[in-house]
Every structure is written in structure tokens, then in C-alpha cells.
Amino acid sequence: MASGPNDQVHYNAVRRALQNGNAAVMVGAGFSKNAENGVELAMWQEVAQELWRELNPGAPELSDFSASTVTQLGEQYARVFSKPGLEELLKRLIPDDRVAPGLLHRSLMSLQWSEIFTTNYDTLLERAAEAIVDKAHYTVMCREDIPQSKILGRRRIVKLHGSFPSQRPFIFTEEDYRRYPEKSAPFINLVRQSMLENVFCLIGFSGDDPNFLYWIGWVRDMLDEHALPIYLFVIHPPSLGTQKLLESRRVTFVVLPTKAGIEDWDYAARFATLFEILKKPLTEDVEDWGHRPAELSHILNAPENTSPRYERVVATFSVIRKARNSHPGWFVTPYAIRKRFFSSVREIHNLLHSSQVHEQFLTRAPYVGIAVLAEYSWHQDVLLQCLSDELAGVALRLLGQTDPKSFNVSAIERDDLERLEAQTPFAFQQRWKDLALGVLRWAREAVRHAEFLTITDSLQRHFSTDLQVIDQITYEDILLKLYTGERDIAQQALKNWDIRSPDSYMLVRKGMLLGEIGEITAGLKIALLGLKRLRKNQRSRSKSTLYLSQEAWACLAIGYLQNTLDDPLDQQAPVDEQEFFPEVVTRRLSYLASVGHDVEREILQLTADLNAEAPAPSQPVTYTPLFELGRYSTTRHLAGGHSFGNKIRAAFAWLSLTDRVSLVPRVGNATFDMGSFGQAAWWVQYADSMQRVLSVMIRLLSSKMLEPRNPTQFIHSAGWLSRYQVARMPWPLAQELFERSIDFVDRMFPQEFQSDLMERVIGFHMQLASRLVIRIPVPGFAAIQLERVIRLYKSKQMVLHPDLWKEATNLTARCFEVLSPSERLNSLVSLASIPDFLELGIHNRFHETDWLSLHLLHRRESDLVIGKPSGEMEALVDALIDRLLVNASVIGTNSAESEPNTEGIWSRLFWIREWGGVSKSQMSAVERLLLSEEGWPAIPGRHRWAVFSWVTSQRKKNARKRYKHWMLQQSLEDFSSVSPRSASEGQPVRSWGLRNADGFLTNLYHSVDLAAWSEDEMATALLIIKRWWDAEWLFIQPELSRLDELKKMFVTRMKAIDSILAAFVDAYSLSALSKRAALMDWCNEMRDGLETAGSSLLCSDLACAFNSADQATLAQLEGKVLFRLFDSDIVGANDIAKVISYWAQHRGTKQYEPPSGLVYSLAGVISARRMPVLPWALSAVTEISERHPDWITSSCYSLLNVGLTIMLSELTYVERPDGTGIPDDSVPVLRFGCVRLARALRMCSFYRAEDACGLWLKQAINDPLPELRFI
């Protein structure tokens, strides 16, 4: 049924008033035409013509007609021919005895009007009332009848202007109307009282009807904003001037409904349709709405070849239109009814997704396309779903082809538009607007900026005076800014948003969004104002489904703000609103739930759907092992399963619902439903764009979602924007998001941060930008962004907010990671100029490790080095050295941790030296500074062996002697400490410290070559280690099974000792160890003891086997390495990879047969893509290929080629197959390993460019991530 923009709402208001017994009706002359033989009844214009003829015989016909004309002519006639003569004329022109009440009169009288008023002289209503057996009536024809009618308690039919045959005077002349308020004051008071008590309906009047104009004039003075609605039912929308006049008189026009098969001019049929609507009880709609109509079943179940798909689409959506007309008006359709409606209409999605239908819309029937898609958009809104990209694209094209103000419909579209109730210009304009708003929501949800601006411009151009449209555009625009991270722009737009539409819920939305950006008190005040207006609206419509539904959701949303203000972390000025204390809002929420608007239950039901288990999309074909050995069942998956589809719909429903009712994810420091938002966004990725997914994460501002995900966490709760996900992202999207985030940071940094929330928001955007920048391959882009970040380091806000330091460090490092070799070289001076702690005068031990340390900016193999330092670089290094000289006292001889002030200076110097930026003279200056005092110097933040980096060849011999002398005076730190007790308290207490205590081992291992240790000196150093073992092993051994952290520290230390022992044997032979009995016994004791700790001395054993030419032992060790390699322990696999690396590097390998079993096993791991050991296998084979290409046989190469070929598809970022067994987040490191291996295999004699190796190397050039592009 076609109607105006709010006509259905008005129909429902009248229905509710009829149900509540407070609806009254006033019947005008136009309604009498519906009587049997009603054509004989003259209307106002016909009466005026007859009066004109008799008053002006022979004159031309009356051409101008107005309300004043007919009353003036009546006055003239009465004065010329007498008042009785006028009355006789009226009886002749309105022959009451020759007409009878028709069906419409009986339908009108059967409705539950509280009172019936009429300005008609005929007795059609009284006679129709005689057929109503369940209601007694009393006709009031004069003022004396009024008291009697109340005593009898019957329904009154009040004849306001007299009645045939003889109840005079008939109110007709100008003088009658002038004196009516005085002579018939009781009637006017009666109507006024009824208008105050009832929803008042005017039927049978036109906008220029004299009776209508006079009556509205008599009563309008007493109508105020508290009056109940007055509805004027008309056949066509009035002109703009008449509409404004009606508004001034507080009269709402309502267009009579139509339906298929009824012409616009068919007055009687449209009234019949109205009465049909008004007779339907509201409760029946609420309970039964959403069932599939039989008509729809017939259309959808019919064979496709019976009618063209286009015809089926039009027929289907004509039924959907009827469903829309009967919708009770919920703000959010309840869960159970949504489920029922979805079940009823689920097939229409596939029906509408047809290229043939779209082509028909675009080329032949654009107006029908608008009408159909408008109904589909409404249908999706009811289901809390969004438009598909395909249909939104079609809608955009249709909206661009049509003008809502120009209704140029082709003949072939007229019938279809009539079926869709869009055959009038007004109805089509409404459909156009509905669809445009639906597309606007889609553009905002999909973060389509260009489309959003296009549709916004169209709406503003065509509906510039529609306040509801303007407010909706503003709301969607602010949401878009929040979803794209532009919170400062959203905040300004919220402050500038002057809500002018009558939609009270817009105030709730504004208040909630203000709360989200941190202005909680202001937001609560505005939201409560919206709640007040919603309550006020109910004074005239106490059972309005829309208003009650909106109030319930408003109460729930406002509870977020009120709960946050109660949080001590978010203390702001209290809101003095005694009418809406939190407990009052809670009680109101409970009451609304009891009358059918249980929004808390809605949230629980939707959350339950969101939390329901559902498998992610799987391979098209899966094989399941059966109970019988060797038998499998085959399953073909044509689409996502039932549970998967439900999960996707629940995800879209959650996001649509929260946007519609403004349930925000955070208010100040408080968060709400973050898990549900995150889960919804995660599952949306399977049906929507990455932009939509990331926009939700950006609005949530949840750094926890960016943290690495461990196996115990839900898939949606962490692991967002992992390296794998960033690589999958289109680089233009990454650049767009990066620029928006970094621009936000740039805008915020010059300002004083008003709250901790702002600091967290900036930190989140820095974290986001640091991940996205590695995906942007545009030459020069990262270099420009790096300079922007360096400028941030030199701002006041960076120093004042240490919580931002870690994110700024990551952002700097990742910008540097993306730079090309030449860009890296050009950025060195700028990076080295970033001030350190001492330079800035910062004293913050808690965050000192978060400040940028340049050693995090690693050099790649492909990087260039500075040939000759520039003047700027030399000046920078000189300044650093001068600062060291000023602070020379910090270079003590006790420990590196004693004076950390110069750590930042040293860090910069080491980094610059690594890039070749320190000149020889500057090296000498640093060397003199370090070796100027006795003992061995300590460089803050570095191990003691690092001093050799600055020692030149001339002083190296003396430096080695000093270093070894200092080292042999040290001891290996114990893990435990002992607290003495008195004799009465028993044994002393031993406590274990959880710290890195292996500094001695690190300095010893790294200085084996640097310090040129002699055999005896190394033996002495090993005895220092032995002293620790002898002192603590007996205490450590029983604790290993109980204290996991102690076991971890112990195993780590033993690996370092293993490396040192292996280096000793390699340097001085096995005999150097065996001739020292104490050391040999200690090694045997360690080897036996380590078995209980699950560790071993594999490197030492390998060194001994090589040194003694023991082939049998080497074969046994090969087996041990393989056993450990295939262990499920990832840490163990990493350790074994280091052992294999030691084996491959050992100088003794060339004297013996290659470890074929090990090499083939590693190749088998790669060929089978066995996880989790695959990354270490790739690394090990790479090193083997580089050092011993002859170990790679033809069959081994074939195995490697098979694995690399399969991984070309299994490790792709686009359309990666399911079921590979390789976790997504392992893909980047595996791709890196594959390319490294491919490079190493080029030295193999079996290499061919067309093999997988060549393909990997070719792909690497354009890889999404920088580690392969610059490998």
C-alpha cells in the first residue's frame, strides 16, 4: 500500500487510539458522495453554481470558487429570497431522502470512535448507525441534547450545522458562520474538549472546505504543543502553501492509502483501504508480523521458466512492500521476529542478484529499480544486515540516472510502479530518498569515501530542507570519522551538530558519541534531553511501538554513560538530573521489558549467536577417516555451512545494531562489549572488505587486539594486523590508513593532551602506522614518513609522555625497514641526531628502555655503508665524543650498569660505526678515552668484549692482555643466594634469582678470537666455570623438576658452556682437555647430569668427535640431532638448528663423509612442509647449501624443489588454500626462508632458473614485504 513518508506511522497512531478508546472523527461533505446514489448530492462548488445562477440569471457560469465565495452567495440568497428559501434550495440540492448509507458509511461507523461529529445536513450517519448492533448511538442536534447524551452513556453523533429534515438553522451563510461561536458555543466547546481528549480525524474535508477552515479557526487558539494529533485525510498531498497553513494550525495531513489495482482518483476504494487498515488490531501485528505471505510462497516456489526473473522480482517486492506497510514500527525489530522474517524472505537475495535484472533496471526500468532496491534496503535494515557491494553499485548508478523531483516514467514502468505502490511522484521521491540513505549507510560501513561523498552531495542537493535527512547525513559522517580514526574531526563535527529534526533519538546518538570521545558529562546531558523528548512524545502516543522501542534502547545506551561516571577512573562533573537517576533509568528499562521491549534480552540473544561455535571456511573437498582402517568419507562443501552463515549474519547484525542505537564500544576509560565488537569484525572479513574489518578495530582503539595471539586466546581477541595480514592487504589501502593515522598524530602532537585517553589514542595510531608502513612499496614514501617521525622525537609532547616512546620506537624501526639501501644511507644523519636521555635531561628508569635505541635499526646484507663521513656526520660524532669526555667519569671499571647516563651516547656511536660513519681519527679518540685508565673499561649497555670494536691494531695486543687479566679475576655468578639463620632455626634458606647472570660466559665466548686466548688461559677460564658447577649443581639438580624458570636459566647457561667447550676443543684439540683430568671429569659429570635436565653438550661432543676422527660417534650424534629436530618442542628445534649450523661451519667436515641422513631428513621436512620445525629446517639447509653445496645431491635437490614448488601456492598471500597445516602467521617467515634457500641453491650444480628456486627469486622482487624485496 502506497503512502507518504510517515503515513503508516499515523495510521498506527489512529489504530492505537481506536484501541484505547480515544479517537474521534469529524465527517465532512465529501464523504457523503460514498452513499448509495450519492452522485445526486451536490458538493460545495455545485451549490455555489446554483446559487450564482439564481442570483445572476443570464450571467456566465461562476469561474472562481473559494470558501468565502459560497458563504457570501448563501448570505446574498438568504437576503434576496429569505432564509427558508435557502433551506429549501439546500434540501433540493442535497436530497437526503433519495440516498442511503453505503458500505463505507457502515465501515466508518463500525470503528471504535469515541465520538462522531459531522457538519453534514444529511442523515446518512444516523441511518448507518442503526445497523451497528453492538453500539447504541444518540444523535445530538441542538445544544439541549448535549447533557442528555452524557446521561444515557451512548456514543454521540453530533450534528454541528443542523440536520435534515427540520433541525434548523442550517449553518450556511456568512452571517451563520460569524455568529456560530456565540450562538452555538456549547458545540464549539464540545469539539474543543474532544480534541483535547482524543486523536481527532477529519474525513471528507478538503483543504479549502469552508467547514474545515471555519472549524479549525474556531478551535486553533486553544491548541498547544500538548494537544493530541489532528489528522486530515486527503486524496493527494496538499500544495506547499497549504501544507504550511496546516502546520500552523497543528493539522497533519495523511494521504489516503492505495494498493494494487486501485486508481489514484478512486476515492471510495482508497477510503475502503483506509478502514481496512484501521480495523486491524495492533497486538495482532506485533505477534504475527514476519510470517511468509501465501502470495510470496507462490512467487518463490514457481518454476523459473514460468515467468522472467525480472517479473518475479517485481512481484516479490510488491509483497515485501505490503509487509513494510504492516510493520509495527519497531526501532529495532525484535530478535524472534527478525528470525521469522529472515526465514520468510531468505530466497529473495538470490533472486535479486541477477545481472539480467540489474541490466533491465539500468537500461529500461530505472524507476522500478529504485523502488525495488528501496524495499530491499528496508528489508535489510529490518534484518540488521547491509547492502552487498554489488547491489549498492547498481543502486548508485540508478540514483545517478534518476531525479527524485522529476517523475518521467516510461509507459512500460507504470504498471510495475503501481504494483510497488510507487506510482505517484511523492511516493517515488520517498523511495529514492530511502534508497539513497541506505546507500549512504553502506558507503559509511564499507568506508567508501568517494561513494559517501557522492551520495551525500545528491541527498543535500535534492533534500536540502529535509531536516531528518540532514541529521542522518551528519550522524553517518561522524560515524565514518570514528571508524577511520579521525576522532578530532569527529569531535569538532559533534560540537557543531545542531540537531533540528524531530527525531529525538538523534540527541541520544549525539550524546553517546560525545561520551565515546571522552566528553561524558556533556554527552549524558544531551542524551538525557533526547530521552525526555522520547517520553514527551508518548504523551500523545502512549503505546507507540516506535517511541517505546526507542526509549528502551535509549535507556540501555544512557546506562553506559551513567556507569562510566560512577567509575572513579572517569570522574567528571556530575549531571544534576534527578528525574533520570541511574536507578530510575534501570526501573524504566525493566518496565519497558515487561511490555515487550526487552532490549537487554535482545543483546543477550544476539551475543549468543555471535558466540556460537562455527568453523571457518574450509577446503572445497575434505576427507574424513572412518572407523574402518583405510576408509574415508568425502565431503564437498559448496558454500559455508549453516552455522557459518548464522555467524556471519550475527556479526553484521551486531555492527548494524550498535550503530543504529549508538551502543558505543568505549566511554572514557571504560569499555563495553569489546569482545563482541572484535568478534563481529573478525567474522565480517569472510563476507566483506578488509576496510570494513579494520575500521571496526580502529574505532575500538584496542591495542590488545594487536598483540600476538597465543593458542589459548580466541581467534578474534588478538593477532590483528599480524605481518601476514598486513602482507595480504592491498598497498593503497595500507597507505590510506597509514596516512590517516600519522596525520592524526601530527595534528595532536602540537596540542596539550587533555587526558590519558588522548595519549592512548595517539599511541594506538602510532602502533597502527608502524604495522602498515611495511606494506607500502612506493619509492620515497617511507623516507618522508621517517622524517616526520624524527620530528616527533624533538617535540615537547614526546618527552612528556613516556607511554608513547615504545610505539614511536617501533614506528621508527619499521619506517627504516622499508627504506631502500640508498634511502637508508641518506637517513643516517637524521636518525643519529635524535636526542638521547642525557641530552634531554630525562630521568625515567621505568621507561628508559622504551626510548629509541639505534641498534634496533639493523643493517641488511644488501645495505650500503658510508664511504667517507660527511661533514654533518663528523660534526655529530665529534659532539658525541665531546659529551663522553665531559662525562668521562661514567666509564668506570666496576660494572656496565653502574652509570647508565651515557648509554644513549654509546648506542649512537656504535650504530654510526657499524654504518661506517666514524672516521679513523674519531676511532682513535674513542680508543684513547676507553683505554686511558687502569683495568678494563665498561661501556654502559654493552658487554665488556664490545670495547674491542674501538681498539685499533696498534694497541690490540696490550688491550688483549688487559682484557684477559680482567676476565680471569671474574667469577660466574650464582643463580642462588643464601640467607643465614641462627642455629636454632635450622638450615640456611636458599633463594633463586630470576635474572640473566651469564655475562661472564658471553664475554668469554665472544672474545675467544678477539683476545687470542692461550690454551692455559682458556683452561683457567673453564676452571672458573667449573667452580660455579661444583658450588651449585647439587642444589640445582633437585629443583629442576619443580622450578621451570630455574630449569630454563640452567639450560640456557649450559648451551653457552657447551659452545665454549666446543671452541676450546676446536682451538686446542681434545688432548688439551683430556690431559687436564679435573676438566675432563667435570665434562663427564655435566654430560651425565644434563640428561636429567633434558639437555646435552652436542656441540662439544661434535668437536670431540671431529678432533678424534670418530666416525661412529659422528653417526650417533647425527641420530641425536635428528631425534631432537623432529621433537615438537619449538625451543628445542631452535637449539638444534644452532647445532646444525655449528656442524656445517666446522672445519673438520671436509675430511669426512657428509651427514647424508641429516641432509636428506632436512630436505624431507621441507618437501613435506612439516611444522613446527620447517622454519629451522629452511635455515639449516640454507647454511648447508652456502657452505657445502656438494652435500646437496640430485635426489636431495629434487626433494627441495618439490617442497619449494608446493610452497609457492601454500605460502601465497592471495587466495591461500585452506588445510595446509601451516598457520597464517608463519607464512612471512617461511617465505623469507624459501627465498634465502633459493638464493643459496643457485650455487648447486643441479640449479635451473625454471625450477621453483628461480620462481621464488623472481617473486621476491615484488613481494608485499620489504624483507624479500631487499634480501
Buried (B, 14 or more C-beta within 10 A) or exposed (E): BBBBBBBBBBBBBBBBBBBBEBBBBBBBBBBBBBBEEBEEBBBBEEBBBBBBEBBEEEEEEBEEBBBEBBBBBBBBBBEEBEBEEBBEBBBEBBBBEEBBBBBBBBBBBBBBBBBBBBBBBBBBBBBBBEEEEEEEBBBBBBEEBBEEBEEEEBBBBBBBBBBBEEBBBBBBBBBBBEEBBEEBEBBBBBBBEBBBEBBBBBBBBBBBBBBBBBBBEBBBEEBEEEBBBBBBBBBBBBEEEBBEBBEEBBBBBBBBBBBBEBEBEBBBBBBBBBBEBBEEEBEEBBEEBBEBBEEBEEBBEEEEEEEEBBBBBBBBBBBBBBBBBBBBBBBBBBBEBBBBBBEBBEBBBEBBEBEEBBEBBBEEBBBBBBBBBBBBBBBBBBBBBBBBEEBBBBBBBBBEBBBBEEBEBEEEBEEBBBBBBBBBBBBBBBBBBBBBBBBBBBBBBBBBBEBBEBBBEBBEEBBEEBBBBBBBBBBBBBBBBBBBBBBBBBBEBBEEBEBEBEBBBBBBBBBBBBBBBBBBBBBBBBBBBBBBBBBEBBEBBEBBBBBBBBBBBBBBBBBBBBBBBEEEEBEBEEBEBEEBEBEEBBEBBEBBBEEBBBBBEBBEBBBEBBBEEBEEEBEEEBEEEEEEEEEEEEEEBEEBEEEBBBBBBBBBBBBBBBBBBBBBBBBBBBBBBBBBBBBBBBBBBBBBBBBBBBBBBBBBBBBEBBEEBEEEEEEBBBBBBBBBBBBBBBBEBBBBBBBBBBBBBEEBBEEEBEEBBBBBBBBBBBBBBBBBBBBBBEEEBBBEBBEBBBEBBEEEBBBEBBEBBBBBBBBBBBBBBBBBBEBBBBBBBBBBBBBBBBBBEBEEEEBBEBBBBBEEBEEBEEBBEBEEBEEEBBEBBBEBBEBBEEBEEBBBEEEBEEBBBBBBBBBBBBBBBBBBBBBEEBBBBBBEBBBEEEEBBBBBBBBBBBBBBBBEEEBBEEBBEBBBEBBEEBEBBBBBEEEEEEEEEEEEEBEBEEEEBBBBBBBBBBBBEBBBBEBEBBBBBBBBBBEBBEBBBEBBEEBBEEBEEBBEBBBBBBBBBBBBBBBBBBBBBBEBBBEBEEBEEBBEBBBEBBEEBEBBBBBBBBBBBBBBEBEEBBEEBBEBBBEBBBBEEEEBBEBBBBBBBBBBEBEBBEEBEBBEEBBBBBBBBBBBBBBBBBBBBBBBBBBBBBBBBEBBBEEBBBBBBBBBBBBBEBBBBEEBEEEBEBBBBBBBBBBBBBBBBBBBBEEBEBBEEEBBBBBBBEBBEEBBBBBBBBB
